[in-house]
Amino acid sequence: AEYDTTDRVPPYLSVLGGVLLIGLVAALLASGWLQRVVTQPMESMANAARQIVDKHDYSFRAVKSTGDEIGVVVDAFNKMLDEVESRSRALEASEKLYRAIGESINYGVWICDAEGQNVYASDSLLRLTGVTADEVSQFGWTRFLHPDDVDATVAAWKECVRTGNAWYREHRMLGVDGKYHAILAQGVPIRDDAGVVQRWAGINLDISRLENTERALVGADRGKDGIHA
């Protein structure tokens, strides 16, 4: 027997079209849900990270749009940024404090890397020598030592860096007044939790006036001895 399927095709096509339409609507709804629940929070975190990297501003935060697991991730991300921002501000305040202390000392503060190369010199040090930070960076400061002190001072500093011992030495450095100033240099290594030296930090004190005063007192005492002789 032959069956005429012509009348059955339109209903089948209608059913198929309905299924496809429902699937399309479901896909659109799922896409919108994924966009709102997953994609938008991820993009928000990525944008916040880019802003922080570009502007060095840790005040940016990701926008939380859901209260599910993705929302928990966003909260954790923002909490991490809160901690980083807090530590960054504390570090800035600490740096300002140490910088102020360095400027209040007559000759100032210096910082060197683990290899002993200068990476920071306070403004008070630069004012006394009349040079720039670039000129004293790395081992540039050795060019301003008294010629008779260069070899011994550099050798002692390299040995100190090698051994990790505290730095304590007197030497002479050329000042902006064209005279050599007696300097008492003291420094200590800064180590990480494993005991490895990361940096060196220290101070240079201008003791030339103190030495001049001592010499004057010695001269005065000798003068008194000559009078009473």
Solvent accessible surface area in square Angstrom, and as a share of the most:
residue,aa,sasa,rsa
1,A,132,1.03
2,E,175,0.78
3,Y,172,0.65
4,D,103,0.54
5,T,76,0.44
6,T,94,0.55
7,D,112,0.58
8,R,129,0.47
9,V,67,0.39
10,P,75,0.47
11,P,69,0.43
12,Y,137,0.52
13,L,108,0.54
14,S,79,0.51
15,V,99,0.57
16,L,97,0.48
17,G,35,0.34
18,G,30,0.29
19,V,89,0.51
20,L,116,0.58
21,L,109,0.54
22,I,122,0.62
23,G,40,0.38
24,L,103,0.51
25,V,70,0.40
26,A,53,0.41
27,A,56,0.44
28,L,114,0.57
29,L,124,0.62
30,A,49,0.38
31,S,65,0.42
32,G,40,0.39
33,W,127,0.44
34,L,87,0.43
35,Q,80,0.36
36,R,117,0.43
37,V,6,0.03
38,V,50,0.29
39,T,48,0.28
40,Q,83,0.37
41,P,1,0.01
42,M,87,0.39
43,E,88,0.40
44,S,20,0.13
45,M,20,0.09
46,A,43,0.33
47,N,69,0.35
48,A,5,0.04
49,A,41,0.32
50,R,134,0.49
51,Q,65,0.29
52,I,18,0.09
53,V,106,0.61
54,D,108,0.56
55,K,123,0.52
56,H,151,0.68
57,D,56,0.29
58,Y,75,0.28
59,S,61,0.40
60,F,62,0.26
61,R,73,0.27
62,A,7,0.06
63,V,108,0.62
64,K,95,0.40
65,S,55,0.35
66,T,19,0.11
67,G,73,0.70
68,D,50,0.26
69,E,133,0.60
70,I,31,0.16
71,G,1,0.01
72,V,96,0.55
73,V,69,0.40
74,V,1,0.00
75,D,63,0.33
76,A,61,0.47
77,F,37,0.16
78,N,25,0.13
79,K,150,0.63
80,M,101,0.45
81,L,10,0.05
82,D,72,0.37
83,E,85,0.38
84,V,54,0.31
85,E,25,0.11
86,S,66,0.43
87,R,167,0.61
88,S,27,0.17
89,R,157,0.57
90,A,63,0.49
91,L,106,0.53
92,E,92,0.41
93,A,61,0.47
94,S,39,0.25
95,E,90,0.41
96,K,143,0.60
97,L,103,0.51
98,Y,139,0.53
99,R,123,0.45
100,A,61,0.47
101,I,78,0.40
102,G,1,0.01
103,E,52,0.23
104,S,91,0.59
105,I,40,0.20
106,N,93,0.47
107,Y,3,0.01
108,G,0,0.00
109,V,26,0.15
110,W,18,0.06
111,I,49,0.25
112,C,5,0.03
113,D,32,0.17
114,A,34,0.27
115,E,116,0.52
116,G,0,0.00
117,Q,55,0.24
118,N,11,0.06
119,V,78,0.45
120,Y,48,0.18
121,A,7,0.05
122,S,0,0.00
123,D,73,0.38
124,S,11,0.07
125,L,10,0.05
126,L,26,0.13
127,R,151,0.55
128,L,35,0.18
129,T,10,0.06
130,G,48,0.46
131,V,20,0.11
132,T,76,0.44
133,A,51,0.40
134,D,124,0.64
135,E,69,0.31
136,V,3,0.02
137,S,37,0.24
138,Q,111,0.49
139,F,64,0.27
140,G,13,0.13
141,W,35,0.12
142,T,21,0.12
143,R,157,0.57
144,F,27,0.11
145,L,6,0.03
146,H,34,0.15
147,P,95,0.60
148,D,112,0.58
149,D,24,0.13
150,V,43,0.24
151,D,119,0.62
152,A,52,0.41
153,T,1,0.01
154,V,31,0.18
155,A,61,0.48
156,A,30,0.23
157,W,6,0.02
158,K,113,0.48
159,E,82,0.37
160,C,10,0.06
161,V,31,0.18
162,R,173,0.63
163,T,56,0.33
164,G,9,0.09
165,N,91,0.47
166,A,70,0.54
167,W,19,0.07
168,Y,146,0.56
169,R,74,0.27
170,E,97,0.44
171,H,10,0.05
172,R,88,0.32
173,M,5,0.02
174,L,60,0.30
175,G,5,0.05
176,V,101,0.58
177,D,79,0.41
178,G,54,0.52
179,K,140,0.59
180,Y,90,0.34
181,H,25,0.11
182,A,16,0.12
183,I,1,0.00
184,L,26,0.13
185,A,2,0.02
186,Q,61,0.27
187,G,5,0.04
188,V,83,0.48
189,P,27,0.17
190,I,81,0.41
191,R,116,0.42
192,D,58,0.30
193,D,161,0.83
194,A,87,0.68
195,G,36,0.34
196,V,85,0.49
197,V,27,0.15
198,Q,86,0.38
199,R,114,0.41
200,W,1,0.00
201,A,28,0.21
202,G,9,0.08
203,I,52,0.26
204,N,13,0.06
205,L,53,0.26
206,D,26,0.14
207,I,23,0.12
208,S,20,0.13
209,R,194,0.71
210,L,102,0.51
211,E,47,0.21
212,N,78,0.40
213,T,71,0.42
214,E,88,0.40
215,R,147,0.54
216,A,66,0.51
217,L,109,0.54
218,V,71,0.41
219,G,39,0.38
220,A,52,0.40
221,D,80,0.41
222,R,174,0.63
223,G,38,0.36
224,K,120,0.51
225,D,96,0.50
226,G,52,0.50
227,I,140,0.71
228,H,156,0.70
229,A,120,0.93
